[in-house]
Amino acid sequence: METLLELDRNLFIYLNSLGSETFDGFWLFITKQINWIPIFAIILYLVFKNLGWRHALMIIVVMALLITLTDQTTNLFKNGFQRLRPGSDPDLAGLIRAVQTRKSFSFISGHASNSMAAAFFLYKVLKPYLKYMGFIFLWPLIFAYSRIYLGLHYPGDILCGYVWGILMAMIMLRLYAYLRDKYFPQKEYVDNPTNDEPIRN
């Protein structure tokens, strides 16, 4: 475990050192959830347009439950492990660029877990209906990297957050499948998918 933690710290120091003041404003913009709203507004518009408002509303409700579950369980990890954020670790003072600091704990990353949970859920649900849904995974990658750049998370926090987000999404996909088959048993004819394709592995 100590070896893994040391590797995690060294990788963080390297990635964090790639930043410069020139790009600080950009990554401060990227790390704010509210600045991603236009992209998800477009996705929601396409969902409503292609699936109808009732089906789209069900997806939004399940997504809200997913984010709530992921966010709250992530906080349990943080309070349980109580890993200091890089910018709050006195051992890293003078070695890193802490563009932002937070008093909360680091492991696991809520930005990583929440963004990956949402991206994975939307990808599995909407891939048969919307082309190029794979690009949605750029969001958690860029979003989470901003946390390393700003000095708020280690790479291990990010990777474990991704894994947890996917696990939470898989659980909520089961709920979505049940509700979809109960209330929308008919086949959808966007790109001619069958009703079980959106979440089939």
C-alpha positions as a Markdown table, in Angstrom:
| # | Residue | x | y | z |
|---|---|---|---|---|
| 1 | Met | 0.0 | 0.0 | 0.0 |
| 2 | Glu | 2.8 | 2.4 | 0.8 |
| 3 | Thr | 4.3 | 1.7 | -2.6 |
| 4 | Leu | 1.0 | 2.5 | -4.3 |
| 5 | Leu | 0.6 | 5.7 | -2.3 |
| 6 | Glu | 4.1 | 6.8 | -3.2 |
| 7 | Leu | 3.5 | 6.1 | -6.9 |
| 8 | Asp | 0.3 | 8.1 | -6.6 |
| 9 | Arg | 2.0 | 11.0 | -5.0 |
| 10 | Asn | 4.9 | 11.0 | -7.6 |
| 11 | Leu | 2.5 | 10.8 | -10.5 |
| 12 | Phe | 0.4 | 13.7 | -9.0 |
| 13 | Ile | 3.5 | 15.8 | -8.6 |
| 14 | Tyr | 4.5 | 15.2 | -12.2 |
| 15 | Leu | 1.1 | 15.9 | -13.7 |
| 16 | Asn | 0.5 | 18.9 | -11.4 |
| 17 | Ser | 3.9 | 20.4 | -12.4 |
| 18 | Leu | 2.8 | 20.6 | -16.1 |
| 19 | Gly | 0.5 | 23.5 | -15.3 |
| 20 | Ser | 1.3 | 27.2 | -15.5 |
| 21 | Glu | -0.3 | 30.4 | -14.5 |
| 22 | Thr | -1.2 | 31.0 | -18.1 |
| 23 | Phe | -3.8 | 28.2 | -18.1 |
| 24 | Asp | -5.0 | 28.5 | -14.5 |
| 25 | Gly | -8.1 | 30.5 | -15.5 |
| 26 | Phe | -9.1 | 27.9 | -18.1 |
| 27 | Trp | -8.9 | 25.0 | -15.6 |
| 28 | Leu | -10.7 | 27.0 | -13.0 |
| 29 | Phe | -13.5 | 27.4 | -15.5 |
| 30 | Ile | -13.5 | 23.7 | -16.5 |
| 31 | Thr | -13.7 | 22.5 | -12.9 |
| 32 | Lys | -17.0 | 24.3 | -12.2 |
| 33 | Gln | -20.0 | 22.1 | -12.8 |
| 34 | Ile | -22.3 | 24.9 | -13.8 |
| 35 | Asn | -20.1 | 25.7 | -16.9 |
| 36 | Trp | -21.0 | 22.3 | -18.4 |
| 37 | Ile | -24.7 | 23.0 | -18.3 |
| 38 | Pro | -24.9 | 24.0 | -22.1 |
| 39 | Ile | -23.6 | 20.6 | -23.2 |
| 40 | Phe | -26.1 | 18.7 | -21.1 |
| 41 | Ala | -28.9 | 21.0 | -22.2 |
| 42 | Ile | -28.2 | 19.9 | -25.7 |
| 43 | Ile | -28.2 | 16.3 | -24.7 |
| 44 | Leu | -31.5 | 16.7 | -22.8 |
| 45 | Tyr | -33.0 | 18.4 | -25.9 |
| 46 | Leu | -32.1 | 15.5 | -28.1 |
| 47 | Val | -33.5 | 13.0 | -25.5 |
| 48 | Phe | -36.8 | 14.9 | -25.3 |
| 49 | Lys | -36.9 | 15.1 | -29.1 |
| 50 | Asn | -36.2 | 11.5 | -29.8 |
| 51 | Leu | -37.8 | 9.7 | -26.8 |
| 52 | Gly | -40.7 | 11.9 | -25.9 |
| 53 | Trp | -41.2 | 13.9 | -22.7 |
| 54 | Arg | -42.4 | 11.0 | -20.5 |
| 55 | His | -39.5 | 8.7 | -21.2 |
| 56 | Ala | -37.1 | 11.6 | -21.0 |
| 57 | Leu | -38.6 | 12.7 | -17.7 |
| 58 | Met | -38.1 | 9.2 | -16.3 |
| 59 | Ile | -34.4 | 9.3 | -17.4 |
| 60 | Ile | -33.9 | 12.6 | -15.6 |
| 61 | Val | -35.5 | 11.3 | -12.4 |
| 62 | Val | -33.3 | 8.2 | -12.4 |
| 63 | Met | -30.2 | 10.4 | -13.2 |
| 64 | Ala | -31.1 | 12.6 | -10.2 |
| 65 | Leu | -31.2 | 9.5 | -8.0 |
| 66 | Leu | -27.9 | 8.3 | -9.4 |
| 67 | Ile | -26.1 | 11.5 | -8.7 |
| 68 | Thr | -27.6 | 11.7 | -5.2 |
| 69 | Leu | -26.5 | 8.1 | -4.4 |
| 70 | Thr | -23.1 | 8.5 | -5.9 |
| 71 | Asp | -22.4 | 11.8 | -4.2 |
| 72 | Gln | -23.5 | 10.7 | -0.7 |
| 73 | Thr | -21.6 | 7.4 | -0.9 |
| 74 | Thr | -18.5 | 9.3 | -2.1 |
| 75 | Asn | -18.7 | 11.5 | 1.0 |
| 76 | Leu | -18.8 | 8.3 | 3.1 |
| 77 | Phe | -15.5 | 7.3 | 1.5 |
| 78 | Lys | -14.0 | 10.7 | 2.2 |
| 79 | Asn | -15.0 | 10.8 | 5.8 |
| 80 | Gly | -13.9 | 7.2 | 6.3 |
| 81 | Phe | -10.4 | 7.4 | 4.8 |
| 82 | Gln | -9.8 | 11.1 | 5.6 |
| 83 | Arg | -7.0 | 11.4 | 3.1 |
| 84 | Leu | -5.7 | 15.0 | 3.0 |
| 85 | Arg | -6.0 | 16.8 | -0.3 |
| 86 | Pro | -2.6 | 17.4 | -1.9 |
| 87 | Gly | -2.8 | 21.2 | -1.3 |
| 88 | Ser | -3.5 | 20.6 | 2.4 |
| 89 | Asp | -0.7 | 18.1 | 2.8 |
| 90 | Pro | 2.3 | 19.7 | 4.6 |
| 91 | Asp | 4.6 | 17.0 | 3.1 |
| 92 | Leu | 3.9 | 18.4 | -0.4 |
| 93 | Ala | 4.4 | 22.1 | 0.5 |
| 94 | Gly | 6.7 | 23.7 | -2.0 |
| 95 | Leu | 6.5 | 20.7 | -4.3 |
| 96 | Ile | 3.2 | 21.4 | -6.0 |
| 97 | Arg | 1.1 | 24.2 | -7.4 |
| 98 | Ala | -2.1 | 24.4 | -5.3 |
| 99 | Val | -4.2 | 26.7 | -7.4 |
| 100 | Gln | -7.2 | 25.9 | -5.1 |
| 101 | Thr | -7.4 | 24.5 | -1.6 |
| 102 | Arg | -10.3 | 22.7 | 0.2 |
| 103 | Lys | -10.7 | 21.6 | 3.8 |
| 104 | Ser | -12.6 | 18.5 | 2.9 |
| 105 | Phe | -10.9 | 15.2 | 2.2 |
| 106 | Ser | -9.5 | 13.8 | -1.0 |
| 107 | Phe | -10.4 | 10.1 | -1.4 |
| 108 | Ile | -12.4 | 9.4 | -3.5 |
| 109 | Ser | -13.0 | 12.3 | -6.0 |
| 110 | Gly | -16.6 | 13.4 | -6.1 |
| 111 | His | -16.0 | 15.1 | -9.4 |
| 112 | Ala | -14.7 | 11.9 | -10.9 |
| 113 | Ser | -17.4 | 9.6 | -9.4 |
| 114 | Asn | -20.3 | 11.8 | -10.2 |
| 115 | Ser | -19.2 | 12.7 | -13.7 |
| 116 | Met | -18.3 | 9.1 | -14.6 |
| 117 | Ala | -21.6 | 7.8 | -13.2 |
| 118 | Ala | -23.6 | 10.3 | -15.3 |
| 119 | Ala | -21.5 | 9.7 | -18.4 |
| 120 | Phe | -21.7 | 5.9 | -18.2 |
| 121 | Phe | -25.4 | 5.9 | -17.5 |
| 122 | Leu | -26.2 | 8.3 | -20.4 |
| 123 | Tyr | -23.9 | 6.4 | -22.7 |
| 124 | Lys | -25.6 | 3.0 | -22.0 |
| 125 | Val | -29.1 | 4.5 | -22.2 |
| 126 | Leu | -28.7 | 6.8 | -25.2 |
| 127 | Lys | -26.1 | 5.1 | -27.4 |
| 128 | Pro | -28.8 | 3.3 | -29.6 |
| 129 | Tyr | -30.6 | 6.6 | -30.1 |
| 130 | Leu | -27.8 | 9.2 | -30.5 |
| 131 | Lys | -24.7 | 8.8 | -32.6 |
| 132 | Tyr | -21.3 | 9.7 | -31.2 |
| 133 | Met | -22.3 | 9.2 | -27.6 |
| 134 | Gly | -18.8 | 7.9 | -26.8 |
| 135 | Phe | -17.6 | 11.5 | -26.9 |
| 136 | Ile | -19.4 | 12.0 | -23.6 |
| 137 | Phe | -16.5 | 10.3 | -21.8 |
| 138 | Leu | -14.4 | 13.3 | -22.6 |
| 139 | Trp | -16.3 | 15.1 | -19.9 |
| 140 | Pro | -15.2 | 13.0 | -16.9 |
| 141 | Leu | -11.7 | 12.8 | -18.3 |
| 142 | Ile | -11.3 | 16.6 | -18.7 |
| 143 | Phe | -13.4 | 17.4 | -15.6 |
| 144 | Ala | -11.4 | 15.1 | -13.3 |
| 145 | Tyr | -8.0 | 16.2 | -14.7 |
| 146 | Ser | -8.9 | 19.7 | -13.7 |
| 147 | Arg | -8.8 | 18.5 | -10.1 |
| 148 | Ile | -5.2 | 17.3 | -10.5 |
| 149 | Tyr | -4.2 | 20.5 | -12.2 |
| 150 | Leu | -5.6 | 22.6 | -9.4 |
| 151 | Gly | -4.0 | 20.5 | -6.7 |
| 152 | Leu | -7.2 | 19.1 | -5.2 |
| 153 | His | -6.9 | 15.3 | -6.0 |
| 154 | Tyr | -4.4 | 12.6 | -6.6 |
| 155 | Pro | -4.7 | 10.4 | -9.7 |
| 156 | Gly | -5.7 | 7.5 | -7.4 |
| 157 | Asp | -8.6 | 9.5 | -6.1 |
| 158 | Ile | -9.7 | 10.0 | -9.7 |
| 159 | Leu | -9.3 | 6.4 | -10.8 |
| 160 | Cys | -11.2 | 5.0 | -7.8 |
| 161 | Gly | -13.8 | 7.7 | -8.3 |
| 162 | Tyr | -14.3 | 6.5 | -11.9 |
| 163 | Val | -14.7 | 2.9 | -10.7 |
| 164 | Trp | -17.2 | 3.8 | -8.0 |
| 165 | Gly | -19.2 | 6.0 | -10.5 |
| 166 | Ile | -19.4 | 3.1 | -12.9 |
| 167 | Leu | -20.6 | 0.7 | -10.2 |
| 168 | Met | -23.3 | 3.2 | -9.1 |
| 169 | Ala | -24.4 | 3.7 | -12.7 |
| 170 | Met | -24.7 | -0.1 | -13.2 |
| 171 | Ile | -27.0 | -0.3 | -10.2 |
| 172 | Met | -29.2 | 2.5 | -11.4 |
| 173 | Leu | -29.3 | 1.0 | -14.9 |
| 174 | Arg | -31.1 | -1.9 | -13.4 |
| 175 | Leu | -33.7 | 0.4 | -12.0 |
| 176 | Tyr | -34.0 | 2.2 | -15.4 |
| 177 | Ala | -34.4 | -1.1 | -17.2 |
| 178 | Tyr | -37.2 | -2.1 | -14.9 |
| 179 | Leu | -39.1 | 1.2 | -15.2 |
| 180 | Arg | -38.5 | 1.4 | -18.9 |
| 181 | Asp | -39.9 | -2.1 | -19.6 |
| 182 | Lys | -42.8 | -1.4 | -17.3 |
| 183 | Tyr | -43.9 | 1.9 | -18.6 |
| 184 | Phe | -42.4 | 1.9 | -22.2 |
| 185 | Pro | -42.6 | -1.7 | -23.4 |
| 186 | Gln | -42.9 | -0.6 | -27.0 |
| 187 | Lys | -39.9 | -0.5 | -29.3 |
| 188 | Glu | -38.3 | 2.8 | -30.0 |
| 189 | Tyr | -37.6 | 3.5 | -33.7 |
| 190 | Val | -34.7 | 5.9 | -33.5 |
| 191 | Asp | -32.0 | 4.1 | -35.4 |
| 192 | Asn | -34.3 | 1.0 | -35.1 |
| 193 | Pro | -33.0 | -0.3 | -31.7 |
| 194 | Thr | -34.9 | -2.9 | -29.9 |
| 195 | Asn | -36.1 | -2.1 | -26.4 |
| 196 | Asp | -33.4 | -4.1 | -24.6 |
| 197 | Glu | -30.5 | -2.6 | -26.5 |
| 198 | Pro | -29.8 | 0.6 | -24.5 |
| 199 | Ile | -28.3 | -1.3 | -21.5 |
| 200 | Arg | -27.2 | -4.6 | -23.0 |
| 201 | Asn | -23.6 | -5.4 | -22.4 |
